[in-house]
Amino acid sequence: MPFPPKPSGSFAGRTLAESTYSPLPAEPHLAGDAPNVLVILIDDAGPALPAPLGGKIDTPTLERIRSAGIGYNRFHTTSMCSPTRASLLTGRNHHRVGAGQIAELANDWDGYSGHIPKSSATIAEVLRNYGYSTAAWGKWHNTPAEETTKAGPYDNWPTGNGFEYFYGFLAGEASQYEPNLVRNTTSVLPPKSPEDGYHLSEDIADDAISWLRDHKALSPDKPFFMYWATGAIHGPHHIMKEWADKYAGAFDAGWDVYREEALAGAKAAGWVPEDAELTPRPESLQGWDEIPDHQKPFQARLMEVCAGFGEHADVQAGRVVDELERLGYGENTIIVYIWGDNGSSGEGQNGTISELLAQNMIPTTIDQHIAALEELGGLDALGTPATDNQYHAAWAWAGSTPYQGMKLMASHLGGTRNPMFIQWPGRIEHDPVPRTQFHHVIDLAPTIYEILGISAPENVNGVHQDPIDGTSFAYSIDDKSADGRHRVQYFEIMASRSIYEDGWIASTTGPRLPWVPGAPPGIATWTPDEDRWELYNLDEDWSQARDLAAEHPDKLAALKELFAIEAAKNKVLPVGAGLWVPVYHPEFRISTPYTEWDFTGDTTRVPEFCAPALGNKPNTVTIDVEVGEAANGVLYKLGGAGGGLTLFVVDGVLTYEYNLFLVQRTTVAASAPLPAGTHSIEVVTSYVEPRPGGPLSVTLRVDGQDAATGVVPVSAPLLFSANDCLDVGRAYGGPVSRAYADRMPFAFEGTIDRFHVAYTM
């Protein structure tokens, strides 16, 4: 690929009279009835959440696809966002395509580079060459973080990976109200504000519907491949109050009771076998009865918000399906609906109003969160633009019923087993009994290729292609009792790992559990050789409830050896390399290579990963401005409502604020307004104690004279936001300070002639 261009069938003579005109018909590369394909991918969603499968979240679109098609209840993901998406789109194991962890935590080992190699072309790239229109919406999360600025390069953006059109966000998460969006290769602002009713899931549904209408009008006979991937229900859990209120009281009994009810519901729905066992709660995870009574309304409301968020996302997917059918595409469109790119996420740990607290390993108490929440309006503030809330990890455990694991646990099925449904009205007859063959997200690409009657290309754009790792499951569509063909599969994320072979799985959690705050004990001397492995016979034990390691040591040893072989083949080594940045060396996180910058006064939407680290490195910001009397507006802001720092003026008073994830705010303000005229403003930041997360000294200077000084007691050692940005001269995205939250974007009423940043360490 690409296929050679169609040759001319005409003869060119010396003159038109001596020439013949007889164009050759285009050479078809597909059957005339090639189906359209729509892949719907929900984010961070465990198998025990949807009501049709025994949970409590209403998912009418999932039920609609299930009731018209077929389901797979032994379908698997990688247990993490970027890895699953890279595998889904390429048909290769995640380490083989550089996605051993999320793109933001990439490092120099091949399996963890964050770059999908051009030797592993995506489904979109292949189908585009075969004549498909290709488009993607929502969460991408497969572009190296250092390449996500307006300056590119763009070859690792969606449009560089086979998608002719993209609208969504490149990072791992986004505010659903104030996302940093791109359309193709252009940074764009949301079409309306949160006050006007904006929500990201609705926006990507609207945009996909518009694209479909244009396609119908302009290329009605051309097949299409659509990849619609929500940012829901990844944190932050953002949803309008009326959606969360639909679940008022639904979770008051707590997560332990939810587990029991969800398993009973899954059995009644025919989704899991009657002999599936409920695995016990880990000792290190709080029981509902251990939660103080005054905290239970907070913990229950967090889950109500998540439930509303999940239902809302499913309903938006349904709007896209509605439009497909309205335009006449329904009968010949394959819809693949995957509920979760991994299990439910425990990254909210003990429950939080600002989820990046956990990633920054900043210890807090639930009472601190509740107290800060009261200042924002109480429980009703959860789910709004004012918070970046995410539920207690035990809700993630409940959402992954009946399994032991959750997101980030490649060791156990709660992290890796996600429901998948397929509808194709013109070809697939509905069957309510789920397929039970073991399959993996790498199997989707070869399945699509087989259905279309095409082969994975040997060369794409001059690059020899790596072999496909996945196994087509097309054989199981018509024969639900067929023997499974995907016989071996390894799993590994951040040293949590397992190996499956013919019904058996060997598992080890590695050195960390996602719900336990801080660095794992003993991590400095950890070696994978010391990890304890478990052994399960999945043909007899659906949920990994009975560890057989002691009874079958030889089987365990053989599987551990098989894992070592698969790890070497797939660039997994060194085991645990995904921990290199977040645990061992946070100072190596992807960042800009520069130590000095000159920005203009209208520089906006610089992703935080690529912006100066103003909140955790010694630095001096120098701003040359011209202002009038009693000026207002933002001079700059980094981060968003859930955490960040900002410099602004209100009635001419120069004010700096450091928002430590809502639980602590530090304000440094001048004692008098700036006089009208030109000024040189400096913000000098240095560590009081030179350690990650240590207190910062902040000094504001005007024309060389100190105007104010303060100390930020605790700083953010990693970053404020996964998706928000640095903005100069105004505040797009979320408002760092509540002082201007109702005046966004609070553009500066003056002129910024120069904005200079320099590290001073």
C-alpha positions in Angstrom: 0.0 0.0 0.0 -0.9 2.4 -1.3 -2.3 0.6 -4.4 -0.9 1.9 -7.7 -2.9 4.7 -9.3 -5.4 3.9 -12.0 -3.6 4.0 -15.3 -5.0 6.0 -18.2 -6.8 4.0 -20.9 -6.7 6.9 -23.3 -4.2 7.3 -26.2 -2.4 10.7 -26.3 -1.6 11.6 -29.9 0.1 14.7 -31.3 -3.3 16.5 -31.5 -6.7 16.0 -30.1 -7.9 14.7 -33.5 -5.2 12.0 -33.4 -6.0 11.0 -29.8 -8.5 8.7 -28.3 -10.3 9.1 -25.0 -11.3 5.9 -23.2 -10.8 6.0 -19.4 -10.5 2.7 -17.7 -12.9 1.9 -14.9 -11.5 2.2 -11.4 -10.1 -1.1 -10.2 -12.2 -2.3 -7.2 -10.3 -3.4 -4.1 -13.4 -4.3 -2.1 -16.6 -6.2 -2.7 -19.4 -3.9 -3.8 -21.4 -4.5 -0.6 -18.5 -3.9 1.8 -20.0 -3.0 5.2 -19.4 0.1 7.2 -17.8 -0.2 10.6 -18.5 1.7 13.7 -16.4 1.0 16.8 -17.7 2.5 20.1 -15.3 2.5 23.0 -16.2 3.5 26.5 -13.4 4.5 28.9 -12.6 3.1 32.3 -15.7 1.0 32.6 -16.0 -2.2 34.5 -18.1 -5.1 33.4 -20.5 -5.0 36.4 -21.8 -1.5 35.8 -24.4 -1.8 32.9 -27.9 -2.7 34.0 -28.4 -5.1 31.1 -25.4 -7.1 32.6 -26.6 -7.0 36.2 -25.4 -3.6 37.3 -27.2 -0.3 38.0 -26.2 2.0 35.2 -28.9 2.3 32.6 -27.2 1.7 29.2 -30.0 1.7 26.6 -27.6 1.7 23.6 -25.6 -1.2 25.0 -28.8 -3.1 25.5 -29.9 -2.2 22.0 -26.8 -3.6 20.4 -26.9 -6.6 22.6 -30.5 -7.4 21.8 -29.9 -7.1 18.1 -26.6 -8.9 17.9 -24.2 -11.0 19.8 -22.0 -10.6 22.9 -18.6 -11.8 24.1 -18.1 -12.3 27.8 -14.5 -13.5 27.6 -13.2 -10.5 25.7 -10.1 -8.8 27.1 -8.2 -5.5 27.1 -4.8 -4.6 28.4 -5.9 -3.0 31.7 -4.8 0.5 30.7 -5.9 3.3 28.3 -3.1 3.9 25.7 -2.1 0.3 25.5 -5.6 -1.0 24.8 -6.2 1.7 22.1 -2.9 1.1 20.4 -3.6 -2.7 20.3 -7.2 -2.2 19.1 -6.2 0.0 16.2 -3.2 -2.1 15.1 -3.9 -5.7 15.9 -0.6 -6.0 17.7 0.4 -6.5 21.3 0.8 -3.2 23.1 4.5 -3.4 23.9 5.2 -4.3 20.3 3.7 -0.9 19.3 5.5 1.1 22.0 2.5 1.3 24.3 3.7 -0.5 27.4 2.1 2.4 29.4 0.2 5.6 28.8 1.8 8.0 26.3 2.5 10.6 29.0 4.8 8.1 30.9 6.8 7.0 27.9 10.5 6.2 28.3 13.4 5.1 26.1 12.8 1.3 26.1 11.3 0.1 22.8 8.2 -1.3 24.4 7.5 1.9 26.2 8.4 4.6 23.7 4.9 6.0 23.2 5.3 5.8 19.4 3.2 3.5 17.3 5.7 2.4 14.7 4.8 2.9 11.0 5.6 -0.8 10.7 2.2 -1.4 12.5 -0.3 0.4 10.4 -3.7 1.0 11.9 -7.1 -0.4 10.8 -7.9 3.1 9.6 -4.7 3.3 7.4 -5.4 -0.1 5.8 -9.1 0.6 5.2 -8.4 4.1 3.9 -6.2 2.6 1.2 -9.0 0.1 0.4 -11.4 2.9 -0.3 -13.0 3.6 3.1 -13.7 7.0 4.5 -12.1 7.0 8.0 -12.9 9.3 11.0 -12.4 9.3 14.7 -13.9 11.2 17.6 -13.2 11.7 21.3 -10.2 10.3 23.2 -7.1 9.5 21.2 -4.3 9.0 23.8 -1.8 7.5 21.4 0.3 10.6 20.5 3.6 11.1 22.4 2.8 13.8 24.9 5.7 16.0 23.7 4.2 16.1 20.2 0.8 17.4 21.2 1.3 21.2 20.8 0.1 23.2 17.9 3.5 22.9 16.3 3.3 19.1 15.9 4.8 17.1 14.4 1.6 15.6 13.3 2.5 12.2 12.0 1.6 10.5 15.3 -1.8 12.4 15.5 -4.9 10.5 14.3 -4.6 12.0 10.8 -1.1 10.6 10.6 -2.4 7.2 11.5 -5.0 6.7 8.8 -7.9 8.8 9.9 -8.9 11.4 7.4 -10.8 13.3 10.0 -10.5 13.7 13.8 -12.3 15.7 16.4 -11.5 15.2 20.1 -8.6 15.4 22.5 -5.1 13.9 22.3 -4.5 13.4 26.1 -5.6 10.6 28.4 -8.5 12.6 30.0 -10.2 15.9 29.7 -12.6 18.1 31.5 -16.0 17.3 29.9 -16.9 21.0 30.2 -13.7 22.7 29.2 -11.6 20.3 27.1 -8.5 21.1 25.1 -9.7 20.1 21.7 -8.2 19.5 18.2 -9.9 19.2 14.9 -7.5 17.3 12.5 -4.3 19.2 13.3 -5.8 22.5 14.5 -6.4 23.5 18.1 -10.0 24.6 18.6 -12.1 25.8 21.4 -15.4 24.1 22.5 -18.3 25.5 20.5 -20.0 26.8 23.6 -19.4 27.3 27.3 -20.5 25.1 30.3 -23.0 27.8 31.1 -24.5 27.4 27.7 -24.8 23.6 28.2 -21.6 22.3 26.7 -20.6 18.7 27.4 -17.9 16.8 25.5 -19.8 13.5 25.0 -22.6 15.5 23.4 -20.2 17.5 21.3 -18.5 14.4 19.8 -21.9 12.9 19.1 -23.1 16.1 17.4 -19.9 16.2 15.3 -20.1 12.5 14.3 -23.7 13.1 13.2 -22.7 16.1 11.1 -19.9 14.0 9.5 -22.3 11.2 8.7 -24.7 13.7 7.1 -21.9 15.1 5.0 -20.8 11.6 4.0 -24.3 10.7 3.0 -24.6 13.8 0.9 -21.2 13.7 -0.8 -20.0 10.1 -0.8 -23.2 8.0 -0.2 -21.8 4.8 -1.8 -18.4 4.9 -0.1 -18.0 2.6 3.0 -16.8 4.2 6.2 -14.8 3.3 9.3 -15.8 5.3 12.4 -14.0 5.2 15.8 -16.1 6.9 18.5 -14.3 6.8 21.8 -15.7 8.7 24.7 -13.7 10.4 27.5 -16.4 8.8 29.8 -16.2 7.3 32.3 -12.6 8.2 32.9 -12.0 10.8 35.6 -12.8 13.5 36.2 -16.4 12.4 36.5 -18.3 15.4 35.0 -22.0 15.3 34.3 -24.9 17.6 34.7 -26.8 17.4 38.0 -30.0 16.0 36.5 -28.2 12.9 35.2 -26.5 12.2 38.6 -29.8 12.8 40.4 -31.4 9.9 38.5 -29.3 7.7 40.8 -30.0 9.4 44.0 -29.9 6.8 46.8 -29.1 3.9 44.5 -25.7 3.3 46.1 -26.4 4.1 49.7 -25.9 0.5 50.7 -22.3 0.7 49.7 -19.9 -1.3 47.5 -19.9 -4.6 49.4 -23.6 -4.9 48.9 -23.3 -3.7 45.3 -20.9 -6.6 44.6 -23.4 -9.2 45.8 -26.3 -7.7 43.9 -24.2 -7.2 40.7 -23.1 -10.9 40.6 -26.7 -12.0 41.1 -27.8 -9.7 38.4 -25.1 -10.9 36.0 -26.2 -14.5 36.5 -29.8 -13.6 36.0 -28.9 -11.8 32.8 -27.0 -14.8 31.5 -23.8 -12.9 31.4 -21.7 -15.0 33.8 -22.2 -18.7 34.6 -24.2 -19.8 37.6 -21.1 -21.2 39.3 -19.2 -17.9 39.1 -17.8 -17.0 42.6 -17.6 -13.7 44.2 -14.0 -12.9 45.1 -13.3 -11.4 48.5 -12.4 -7.7 49.1 -8.7 -7.2 49.5 -7.6 -6.4 53.0 -6.1 -3.1 52.0 -9.3 -1.9 50.5 -11.9 -0.3 52.8 -15.2 -1.9 53.5 -18.3 0.2 53.4 -18.9 -0.4 57.1 -15.4 1.1 57.8 -16.4 4.4 56.3 -17.4 7.0 58.9 -21.2 7.7 58.7 -20.6 11.4 58.0 -18.5 10.5 55.0 -20.9 8.1 53.4 -23.1 10.7 51.6 -19.9 12.0 49.9 -18.8 8.5 48.9 -22.3 7.5 47.6 -22.7 10.8 45.7 -19.4 10.2 43.9 -20.9 6.9 42.5 -24.2 8.6 41.6 -22.2 11.1 39.5 -20.3 8.3 37.8 -23.5 6.4 37.0 -25.1 9.5 35.5 -21.9 10.1 33.5 -21.9 6.5 32.2 -25.6 6.6 31.2 -25.1 9.9 29.5 -22.2 8.6 27.4 -24.1 5.5 26.3 -27.1 7.7 25.3 -24.8 9.9 23.2 -23.5 6.8 21.4 -27.1 5.9 20.8 -27.6 9.2 19.0 -24.9 8.3 16.6 -26.5 4.9 16.0 -29.8 6.6 15.5 -28.4 8.8 12.7 -26.8 5.8 11.0 -30.1 4.1 10.8 -32.0 7.3 9.8 -29.6 7.7 6.9 -30.1 4.2 5.7 -26.8 2.8 6.8 -28.0 0.5 9.6 -28.5 -2.7 7.7 -25.0 -2.9 6.4 -23.0 -1.4 9.3 -21.0 -3.5 11.7 -21.3 -1.9 15.2 -18.7 -3.0 17.7 -19.5 -1.7 21.2 -16.8 -2.3 23.8 -17.7 -1.4 27.3 -14.4 -0.3 28.7 -10.8 0.0 27.5 -10.0 -1.6 30.9 -11.8 -2.2 34.1 -13.1 0.5 36.4 -10.5 2.9 37.7 -9.3 3.0 41.3 -7.2 6.1 40.6 -9.5 8.1 42.8 -8.1 6.0 45.7 -10.2 7.0 48.8 -12.5 9.3 46.8 -11.5 12.7 45.7 -12.7 16.1 44.5 -9.5 16.5 42.4 -8.2 13.3 41.0 -4.6 14.5 40.2 -3.9 14.5 43.9 -3.3 10.7 43.7 -1.0 11.0 40.7 1.0 13.6 42.5 1.1 11.4 45.6 -0.1 14.2 47.9 -1.7 12.8 51.1 -5.0 14.2 52.1 -8.0 13.2 54.2 -11.6 12.7 53.1 -12.6 15.4 55.6 -10.3 17.8 53.8 -12.2 17.1 50.6 -15.6 17.5 52.2 -14.5 20.8 53.8 -13.2 22.1 50.5 -16.4 20.9 48.8 -18.6 22.9 51.2 -16.9 26.0 49.9 -17.9 25.1 46.4 -21.6 24.4 47.2 -21.6 21.0 48.9 -22.4 17.6 47.3 -24.2 19.3 44.4 -20.8 20.6 43.2 -19.6 17.1 42.4 -19.8 16.5 38.7 -19.7 20.2 37.9 -16.9 22.3 36.3 -15.9 23.3 39.9 -14.5 19.9 40.7 -12.4 17.1 39.2 -14.1 14.3 41.2 -13.6 10.6 41.0 -15.0 7.9 43.2 -13.5 5.7 45.9 -11.4 2.7 44.5 -13.8 0.3 46.2 -16.5 1.5 43.7 -14.1 0.5 40.9 -13.7 -2.9 42.6 -17.5 -3.2 42.8 -17.8 -2.2 39.1 -15.4 -5.0 38.2 -17.5 -7.7 40.0 -17.1 -10.6 40.4 -13.3 -10.3 39.8 -10.5 -9.3 42.0 -8.9 -6.6 39.9 -9.6 -3.2 38.4 -7.8 -0.8 36.0 -4.0 -1.1 36.0 -4.2 -4.7 37.2 -3.1 -6.8 34.3 -2.9 -9.7 36.7 -6.7 -10.1 37.3 -9.7 -10.2 35.1 -11.3 -7.1 36.7 -8.6 -5.1 35.0 -8.7 -6.9 31.7 -12.1 -8.5 31.0 -14.6 -6.1 29.3 -17.9 -6.8 27.6 -18.0 -6.6 23.8 -21.1 -6.6 21.6 -21.5 -6.8 17.8 -24.5 -5.9 15.7 -24.7 -6.3 11.9 -28.4 -6.5 11.0 -27.8 -7.6 7.4 -25.6 -10.5 8.4 -25.6 -11.5 12.1 -28.7 -13.0 13.7 -29.3 -12.1 17.3 -28.3 -14.6 19.9 -28.9 -13.8 23.6 -26.3 -16.4 24.7 -22.8 -14.8 24.9 -19.9 -16.2 23.1 -17.4 -17.6 25.6 -14.3 -18.0 23.4 -11.2 -16.3 24.9 -10.4 -13.2 22.8 -8.4 -10.0 23.1 -8.6 -6.5 21.8 -5.8 -7.3 19.3 -8.3 -9.6 17.6 -10.5 -6.9 16.3 -8.3 -5.8 13.4 -7.8 -9.3 11.9 -11.5 -10.0 12.4 -12.4 -6.9 10.3 -9.9 -7.8 7.7 -11.3 -11.4 7.4 -14.9 -10.1 7.2 -13.9 -7.8 4.4 -11.9 -10.5 2.6 -8.7 -8.6 2.7 -5.2 -9.4 4.0 -3.1 -7.3 6.4 -0.6 -5.6 4.0 3.0 -6.6 3.9 4.1 -3.0 3.1 2.4 0.3 3.8 3.9 3.6 2.5 7.2 1.8 1.8 7.5 0.4 5.4 7.6 -3.4 5.8 4.8 -4.4 8.3 5.1 -6.3 11.5 2.9 -9.4 11.6 -0.5 -9.2 13.2 -0.6 -10.6 16.7 -4.3 -11.0 16.9 -6.6 -13.9 16.0 -9.7 -13.3 14.1 -12.9 -14.2 15.9 -15.0 -14.2 12.8 -15.3 -18.0 13.1 -17.3 -17.6 16.3 -19.9 -15.2 14.9 -21.9 -18.0 13.3 -20.7 -20.8 15.6 -21.0 -20.0 19.3 -19.8 -23.4 20.3 -16.6 -23.4 18.2 -13.4 -24.1 20.0 -11.5 -20.9 20.8 -8.5 -20.1 18.6 -6.8 -17.4 20.7 -4.8 -19.8 22.8 -2.0 -17.7 24.4 -2.0 -14.1 25.6 0.3 -12.2 28.0 -0.8 -9.2 30.0 1.6 -6.6 31.6 1.1 -3.1 33.0 3.5 -1.5 35.4 4.7 -4.9 36.5 1.2 -6.3 37.2 1.2 -9.3 34.8 -0.3 -12.6 33.8 -0.1 -15.2 31.1 -3.1 -17.2 29.7 -2.8 -20.5 27.9 -5.6 -22.8 27.0 -7.9 -22.1 29.9 -5.2 -21.6 32.5 -3.9 -18.2 33.8 -0.9 -17.4 36.0 -1.0 -14.0 37.7 1.0 -11.7 39.9 0.0 -8.2 41.0 3.7 -7.1 41.1 4.8 -4.5 43.6 1.8 -2.1 43.7 -1.9 -2.0 44.0 -3.7 1.0 42.3 -5.8 2.0 45.3 -2.9 2.2 47.8 -1.6 5.8 48.0 2.1 6.7 47.5 5.0 4.7 46.3 4.9 0.9 47.1 6.8 -0.1 50.2 10.2 -1.6 49.3 9.9 -0.4 45.7 13.6 0.8 45.7 14.8 -2.8 45.9 12.0 -4.5 44.2 12.7 -7.2 41.6 10.2 -9.2 39.6 11.9 -12.4 40.7 10.5 -12.0 44.2 6.8 -11.6 43.1 4.3 -14.2 44.3 2.4 -15.8 41.4 -1.1 -17.3 41.5 -2.6 -20.0 39.3 -6.2 -20.4 38.1 -8.1 -22.8 35.9 -10.5 -20.4 34.1 -12.4 -23.3 32.6 -13.6 -24.3 36.1 -13.1 -21.0 37.9 -14.7 -18.0 36.1 -13.5 -15.3 38.4 -10.1 -16.3 39.6 -11.5 -17.2 43.0 -9.4 -20.4 43.7 -5.6 -20.2 43.6 -4.2 -23.5 42.5 -0.5 -22.6 42.7 0.2 -24.9 45.6 -1.5 -27.9 43.9 0.1 -27.5 40.5 3.6 -26.1 40.9 4.8 -27.6 37.6 1.9 -25.9 35.7 2.7 -22.6 37.3 6.4 -23.0 36.5 5.6 -23.7 32.8 3.3 -20.7 32.6 5.9 -18.4 34.2 8.4 -19.6 31.6 5.9 -19.0 28.8 5.4 -15.4 30.2 9.2 -14.9 30.0 9.2 -16.1 26.3 6.2 -13.9 25.4 7.8 -10.9 27.2 11.0 -11.2 25.3 9.1 -11.6 21.9 6.9 -8.6 22.6 9.4 -6.0 23.9 8.0 -6.2 27.5 11.5 -6.2 29.0 12.6 -4.9 31.4 9.6 -6.1 33.5 8.3 -3.1 35.4 9.6 -0.5 32.9 6.2 1.3 33.1 7.1 2.2 36.7 10.3 4.0 35.6 8.8 7.5 35.4 5.9 7.6 37.8 7.5 5.7 40.7 11.3 5.8 40.3 12.0 9.0 38.3 9.1 11.5 38.1 11.7 14.0 37.1 12.0 12.1 33.8 8.4 12.7 32.9 7.9 13.9 29.4 8.4 17.6 29.2 9.7 20.3 27.0 13.5 20.2 26.4 13.8 23.9 26.8 14.8 25.9 29.9 13.8 29.4 28.5 10.9 30.6 26.5 9.7 33.8 24.8 5.9 33.7 24.3 3.6 36.4 22.8 0.8 37.9 24.6 -1.8 35.8 22.8 -0.1 32.4 23.3 -2.8 29.9 24.3 -3.5 26.2 24.6 0.0 24.9 25.3 -0.5 21.5 26.8 0.9 21.3 30.3 3.3 18.5 29.4 4.9 20.8 26.9 4.7 24.0 28.9 7.2 25.5 31.4 6.8 23.7 34.8 5.9 26.9 36.6 4.6 25.1 39.7 7.4 22.7 40.5 10.7 24.1 39.1 12.5 27.3 40.2 11.7 29.9 37.6 11.3 33.5 36.8 8.4 34.8 34.7 8.9 38.3 33.2 6.0 40.1 31.6 6.2 43.5 29.9 2.8 45.1 30.0 0.9 48.2 29.2 -2.2 48.8 31.4 -4.8 51.4 32.1 -6.2 52.4 35.4 -7.9 49.6 37.4 -7.2 46.9 34.8 -8.6 43.4 34.9 -7.8 40.1 33.4 -5.6 37.1 33.4 -1.9 37.5 32.6 -1.4 33.8 32.5 -2.7 30.5 33.9 -1.4 26.9 34.0 -3.7 24.1 34.7 -7.5 24.2 35.3 -10.2 24.4 37.9 -9.0 21.2 39.6 -5.5 22.5 40.1 -3.1 25.0 38.7 -1.5 28.4 39.2 -2.4 31.8 37.8 -1.4 35.5 37.8 -4.2 38.1 37.2 -5.4 41.5 38.1 -8.7 42.6 39.6 -9.2 46.4 39.6 -5.5 46.7 39.0 -4.4 44.6 42.0 -1.8 42.1 40.9 -2.7 38.6 42.3 -1.0 35.2 42.2 -2.9 32.1 43.2 -1.6 28.5 43.6 -4.6 26.1 43.6 -3.4 22.8 45.1 -6.1 20.5 43.7 -8.9 22.4 45.5 -7.8 21.3 49.0 -5.4 24.2 49.5 -5.2 27.7 47.9 -2.4 30.1 48.3 -2.8 33.7 47.3 -0.1 36.3 47.0 -1.4 39.8 46.2 0.1 43.3 45.9 -1.0 45.9 48.4 -1.8 48.5 45.8 -3.1 48.6 42.2 -0.8 48.9 39.2 -0.6 52.5 38.0 -1.5 53.1 34.4 1.4 52.8 32.0 4.1 50.3 31.1 5.5 47.9 33.6 7.8 45.0 33.9 6.3 42.3 36.1 8.2 39.4 37.5 7.1 36.3 39.3 10.0 34.6 41.0 9.4 31.0 42.2 11.9 29.0 44.2 11.9 26.0 46.6 12.0 26.7 50.3 13.0 23.1 50.6 14.5 21.5 47.5 12.4 18.3 47.3 9.5 17.2 45.1 6.3 18.6 46.5 8.2 20.9 48.8 7.1 24.4 49.8 7.7 27.2 47.3 8.6 30.9 47.8 6.8 33.2 45.4 7.7 36.8 45.0 5.9 39.4 42.8 8.0 42.3 41.5 6.9 45.4 39.6 9.6 47.4 37.9 12.3 45.7 40.0 10.6 46.4 43.3 9.1 43.6 45.5 5.3 44.0 45.5 4.3 40.8 47.5 5.8 37.6 48.8 4.3 34.4 50.0 4.9 30.7 50.6 3.0 27.8 48.9 3.1 25.2 51.7 2.8 22.2 49.4 3.5 22.0 45.7 2.5 19.6 42.9 5.6 17.4 42.1 4.2 16.0 38.8 1.7 18.3 37.1 -1.7 20.0 37.6 -3.7 18.6 34.7 -3.6 15.9 32.1 -5.4 17.9 29.5 -5.5 21.6 30.4 -2.9 24.1 29.3 -0.8 27.2 29.7 -2.7 30.3 28.4 -1.3 33.8 28.2 -3.5 36.9 28.3 -6.7 35.0 29.0 -7.9 31.8 30.6 -9.3 29.1 28.4 -10.2 25.7 29.8 -10.9 25.6 33.5 -10.6 28.6 35.8 -7.7 28.1 38.2 -9.0 30.8 40.6 -12.5 31.2 41.8 -11.9 35.0 41.7 -12.6 35.0 38.0 -14.6 31.7 37.5 -17.7 33.7 36.5 -15.8 36.0 34.1 -14.1 33.5 31.9 -12.0 33.7 29.8 -11.2 37.0 31.7 -9.0 38.4 28.9 -6.4 40.9 30.1 -7.4 44.5 29.6 -4.1 45.7 28.4 -1.2 44.8 26.2 1.4 42.1 26.9 4.4 43.0 24.8 6.6 40.2 26.1 6.2 37.0 28.2 9.5 35.4 29.1 10.1 32.3 31.2 13.4 31.0 32.4 14.3 28.2 34.8 16.7 29.4 37.5 18.1 26.2 38.9 
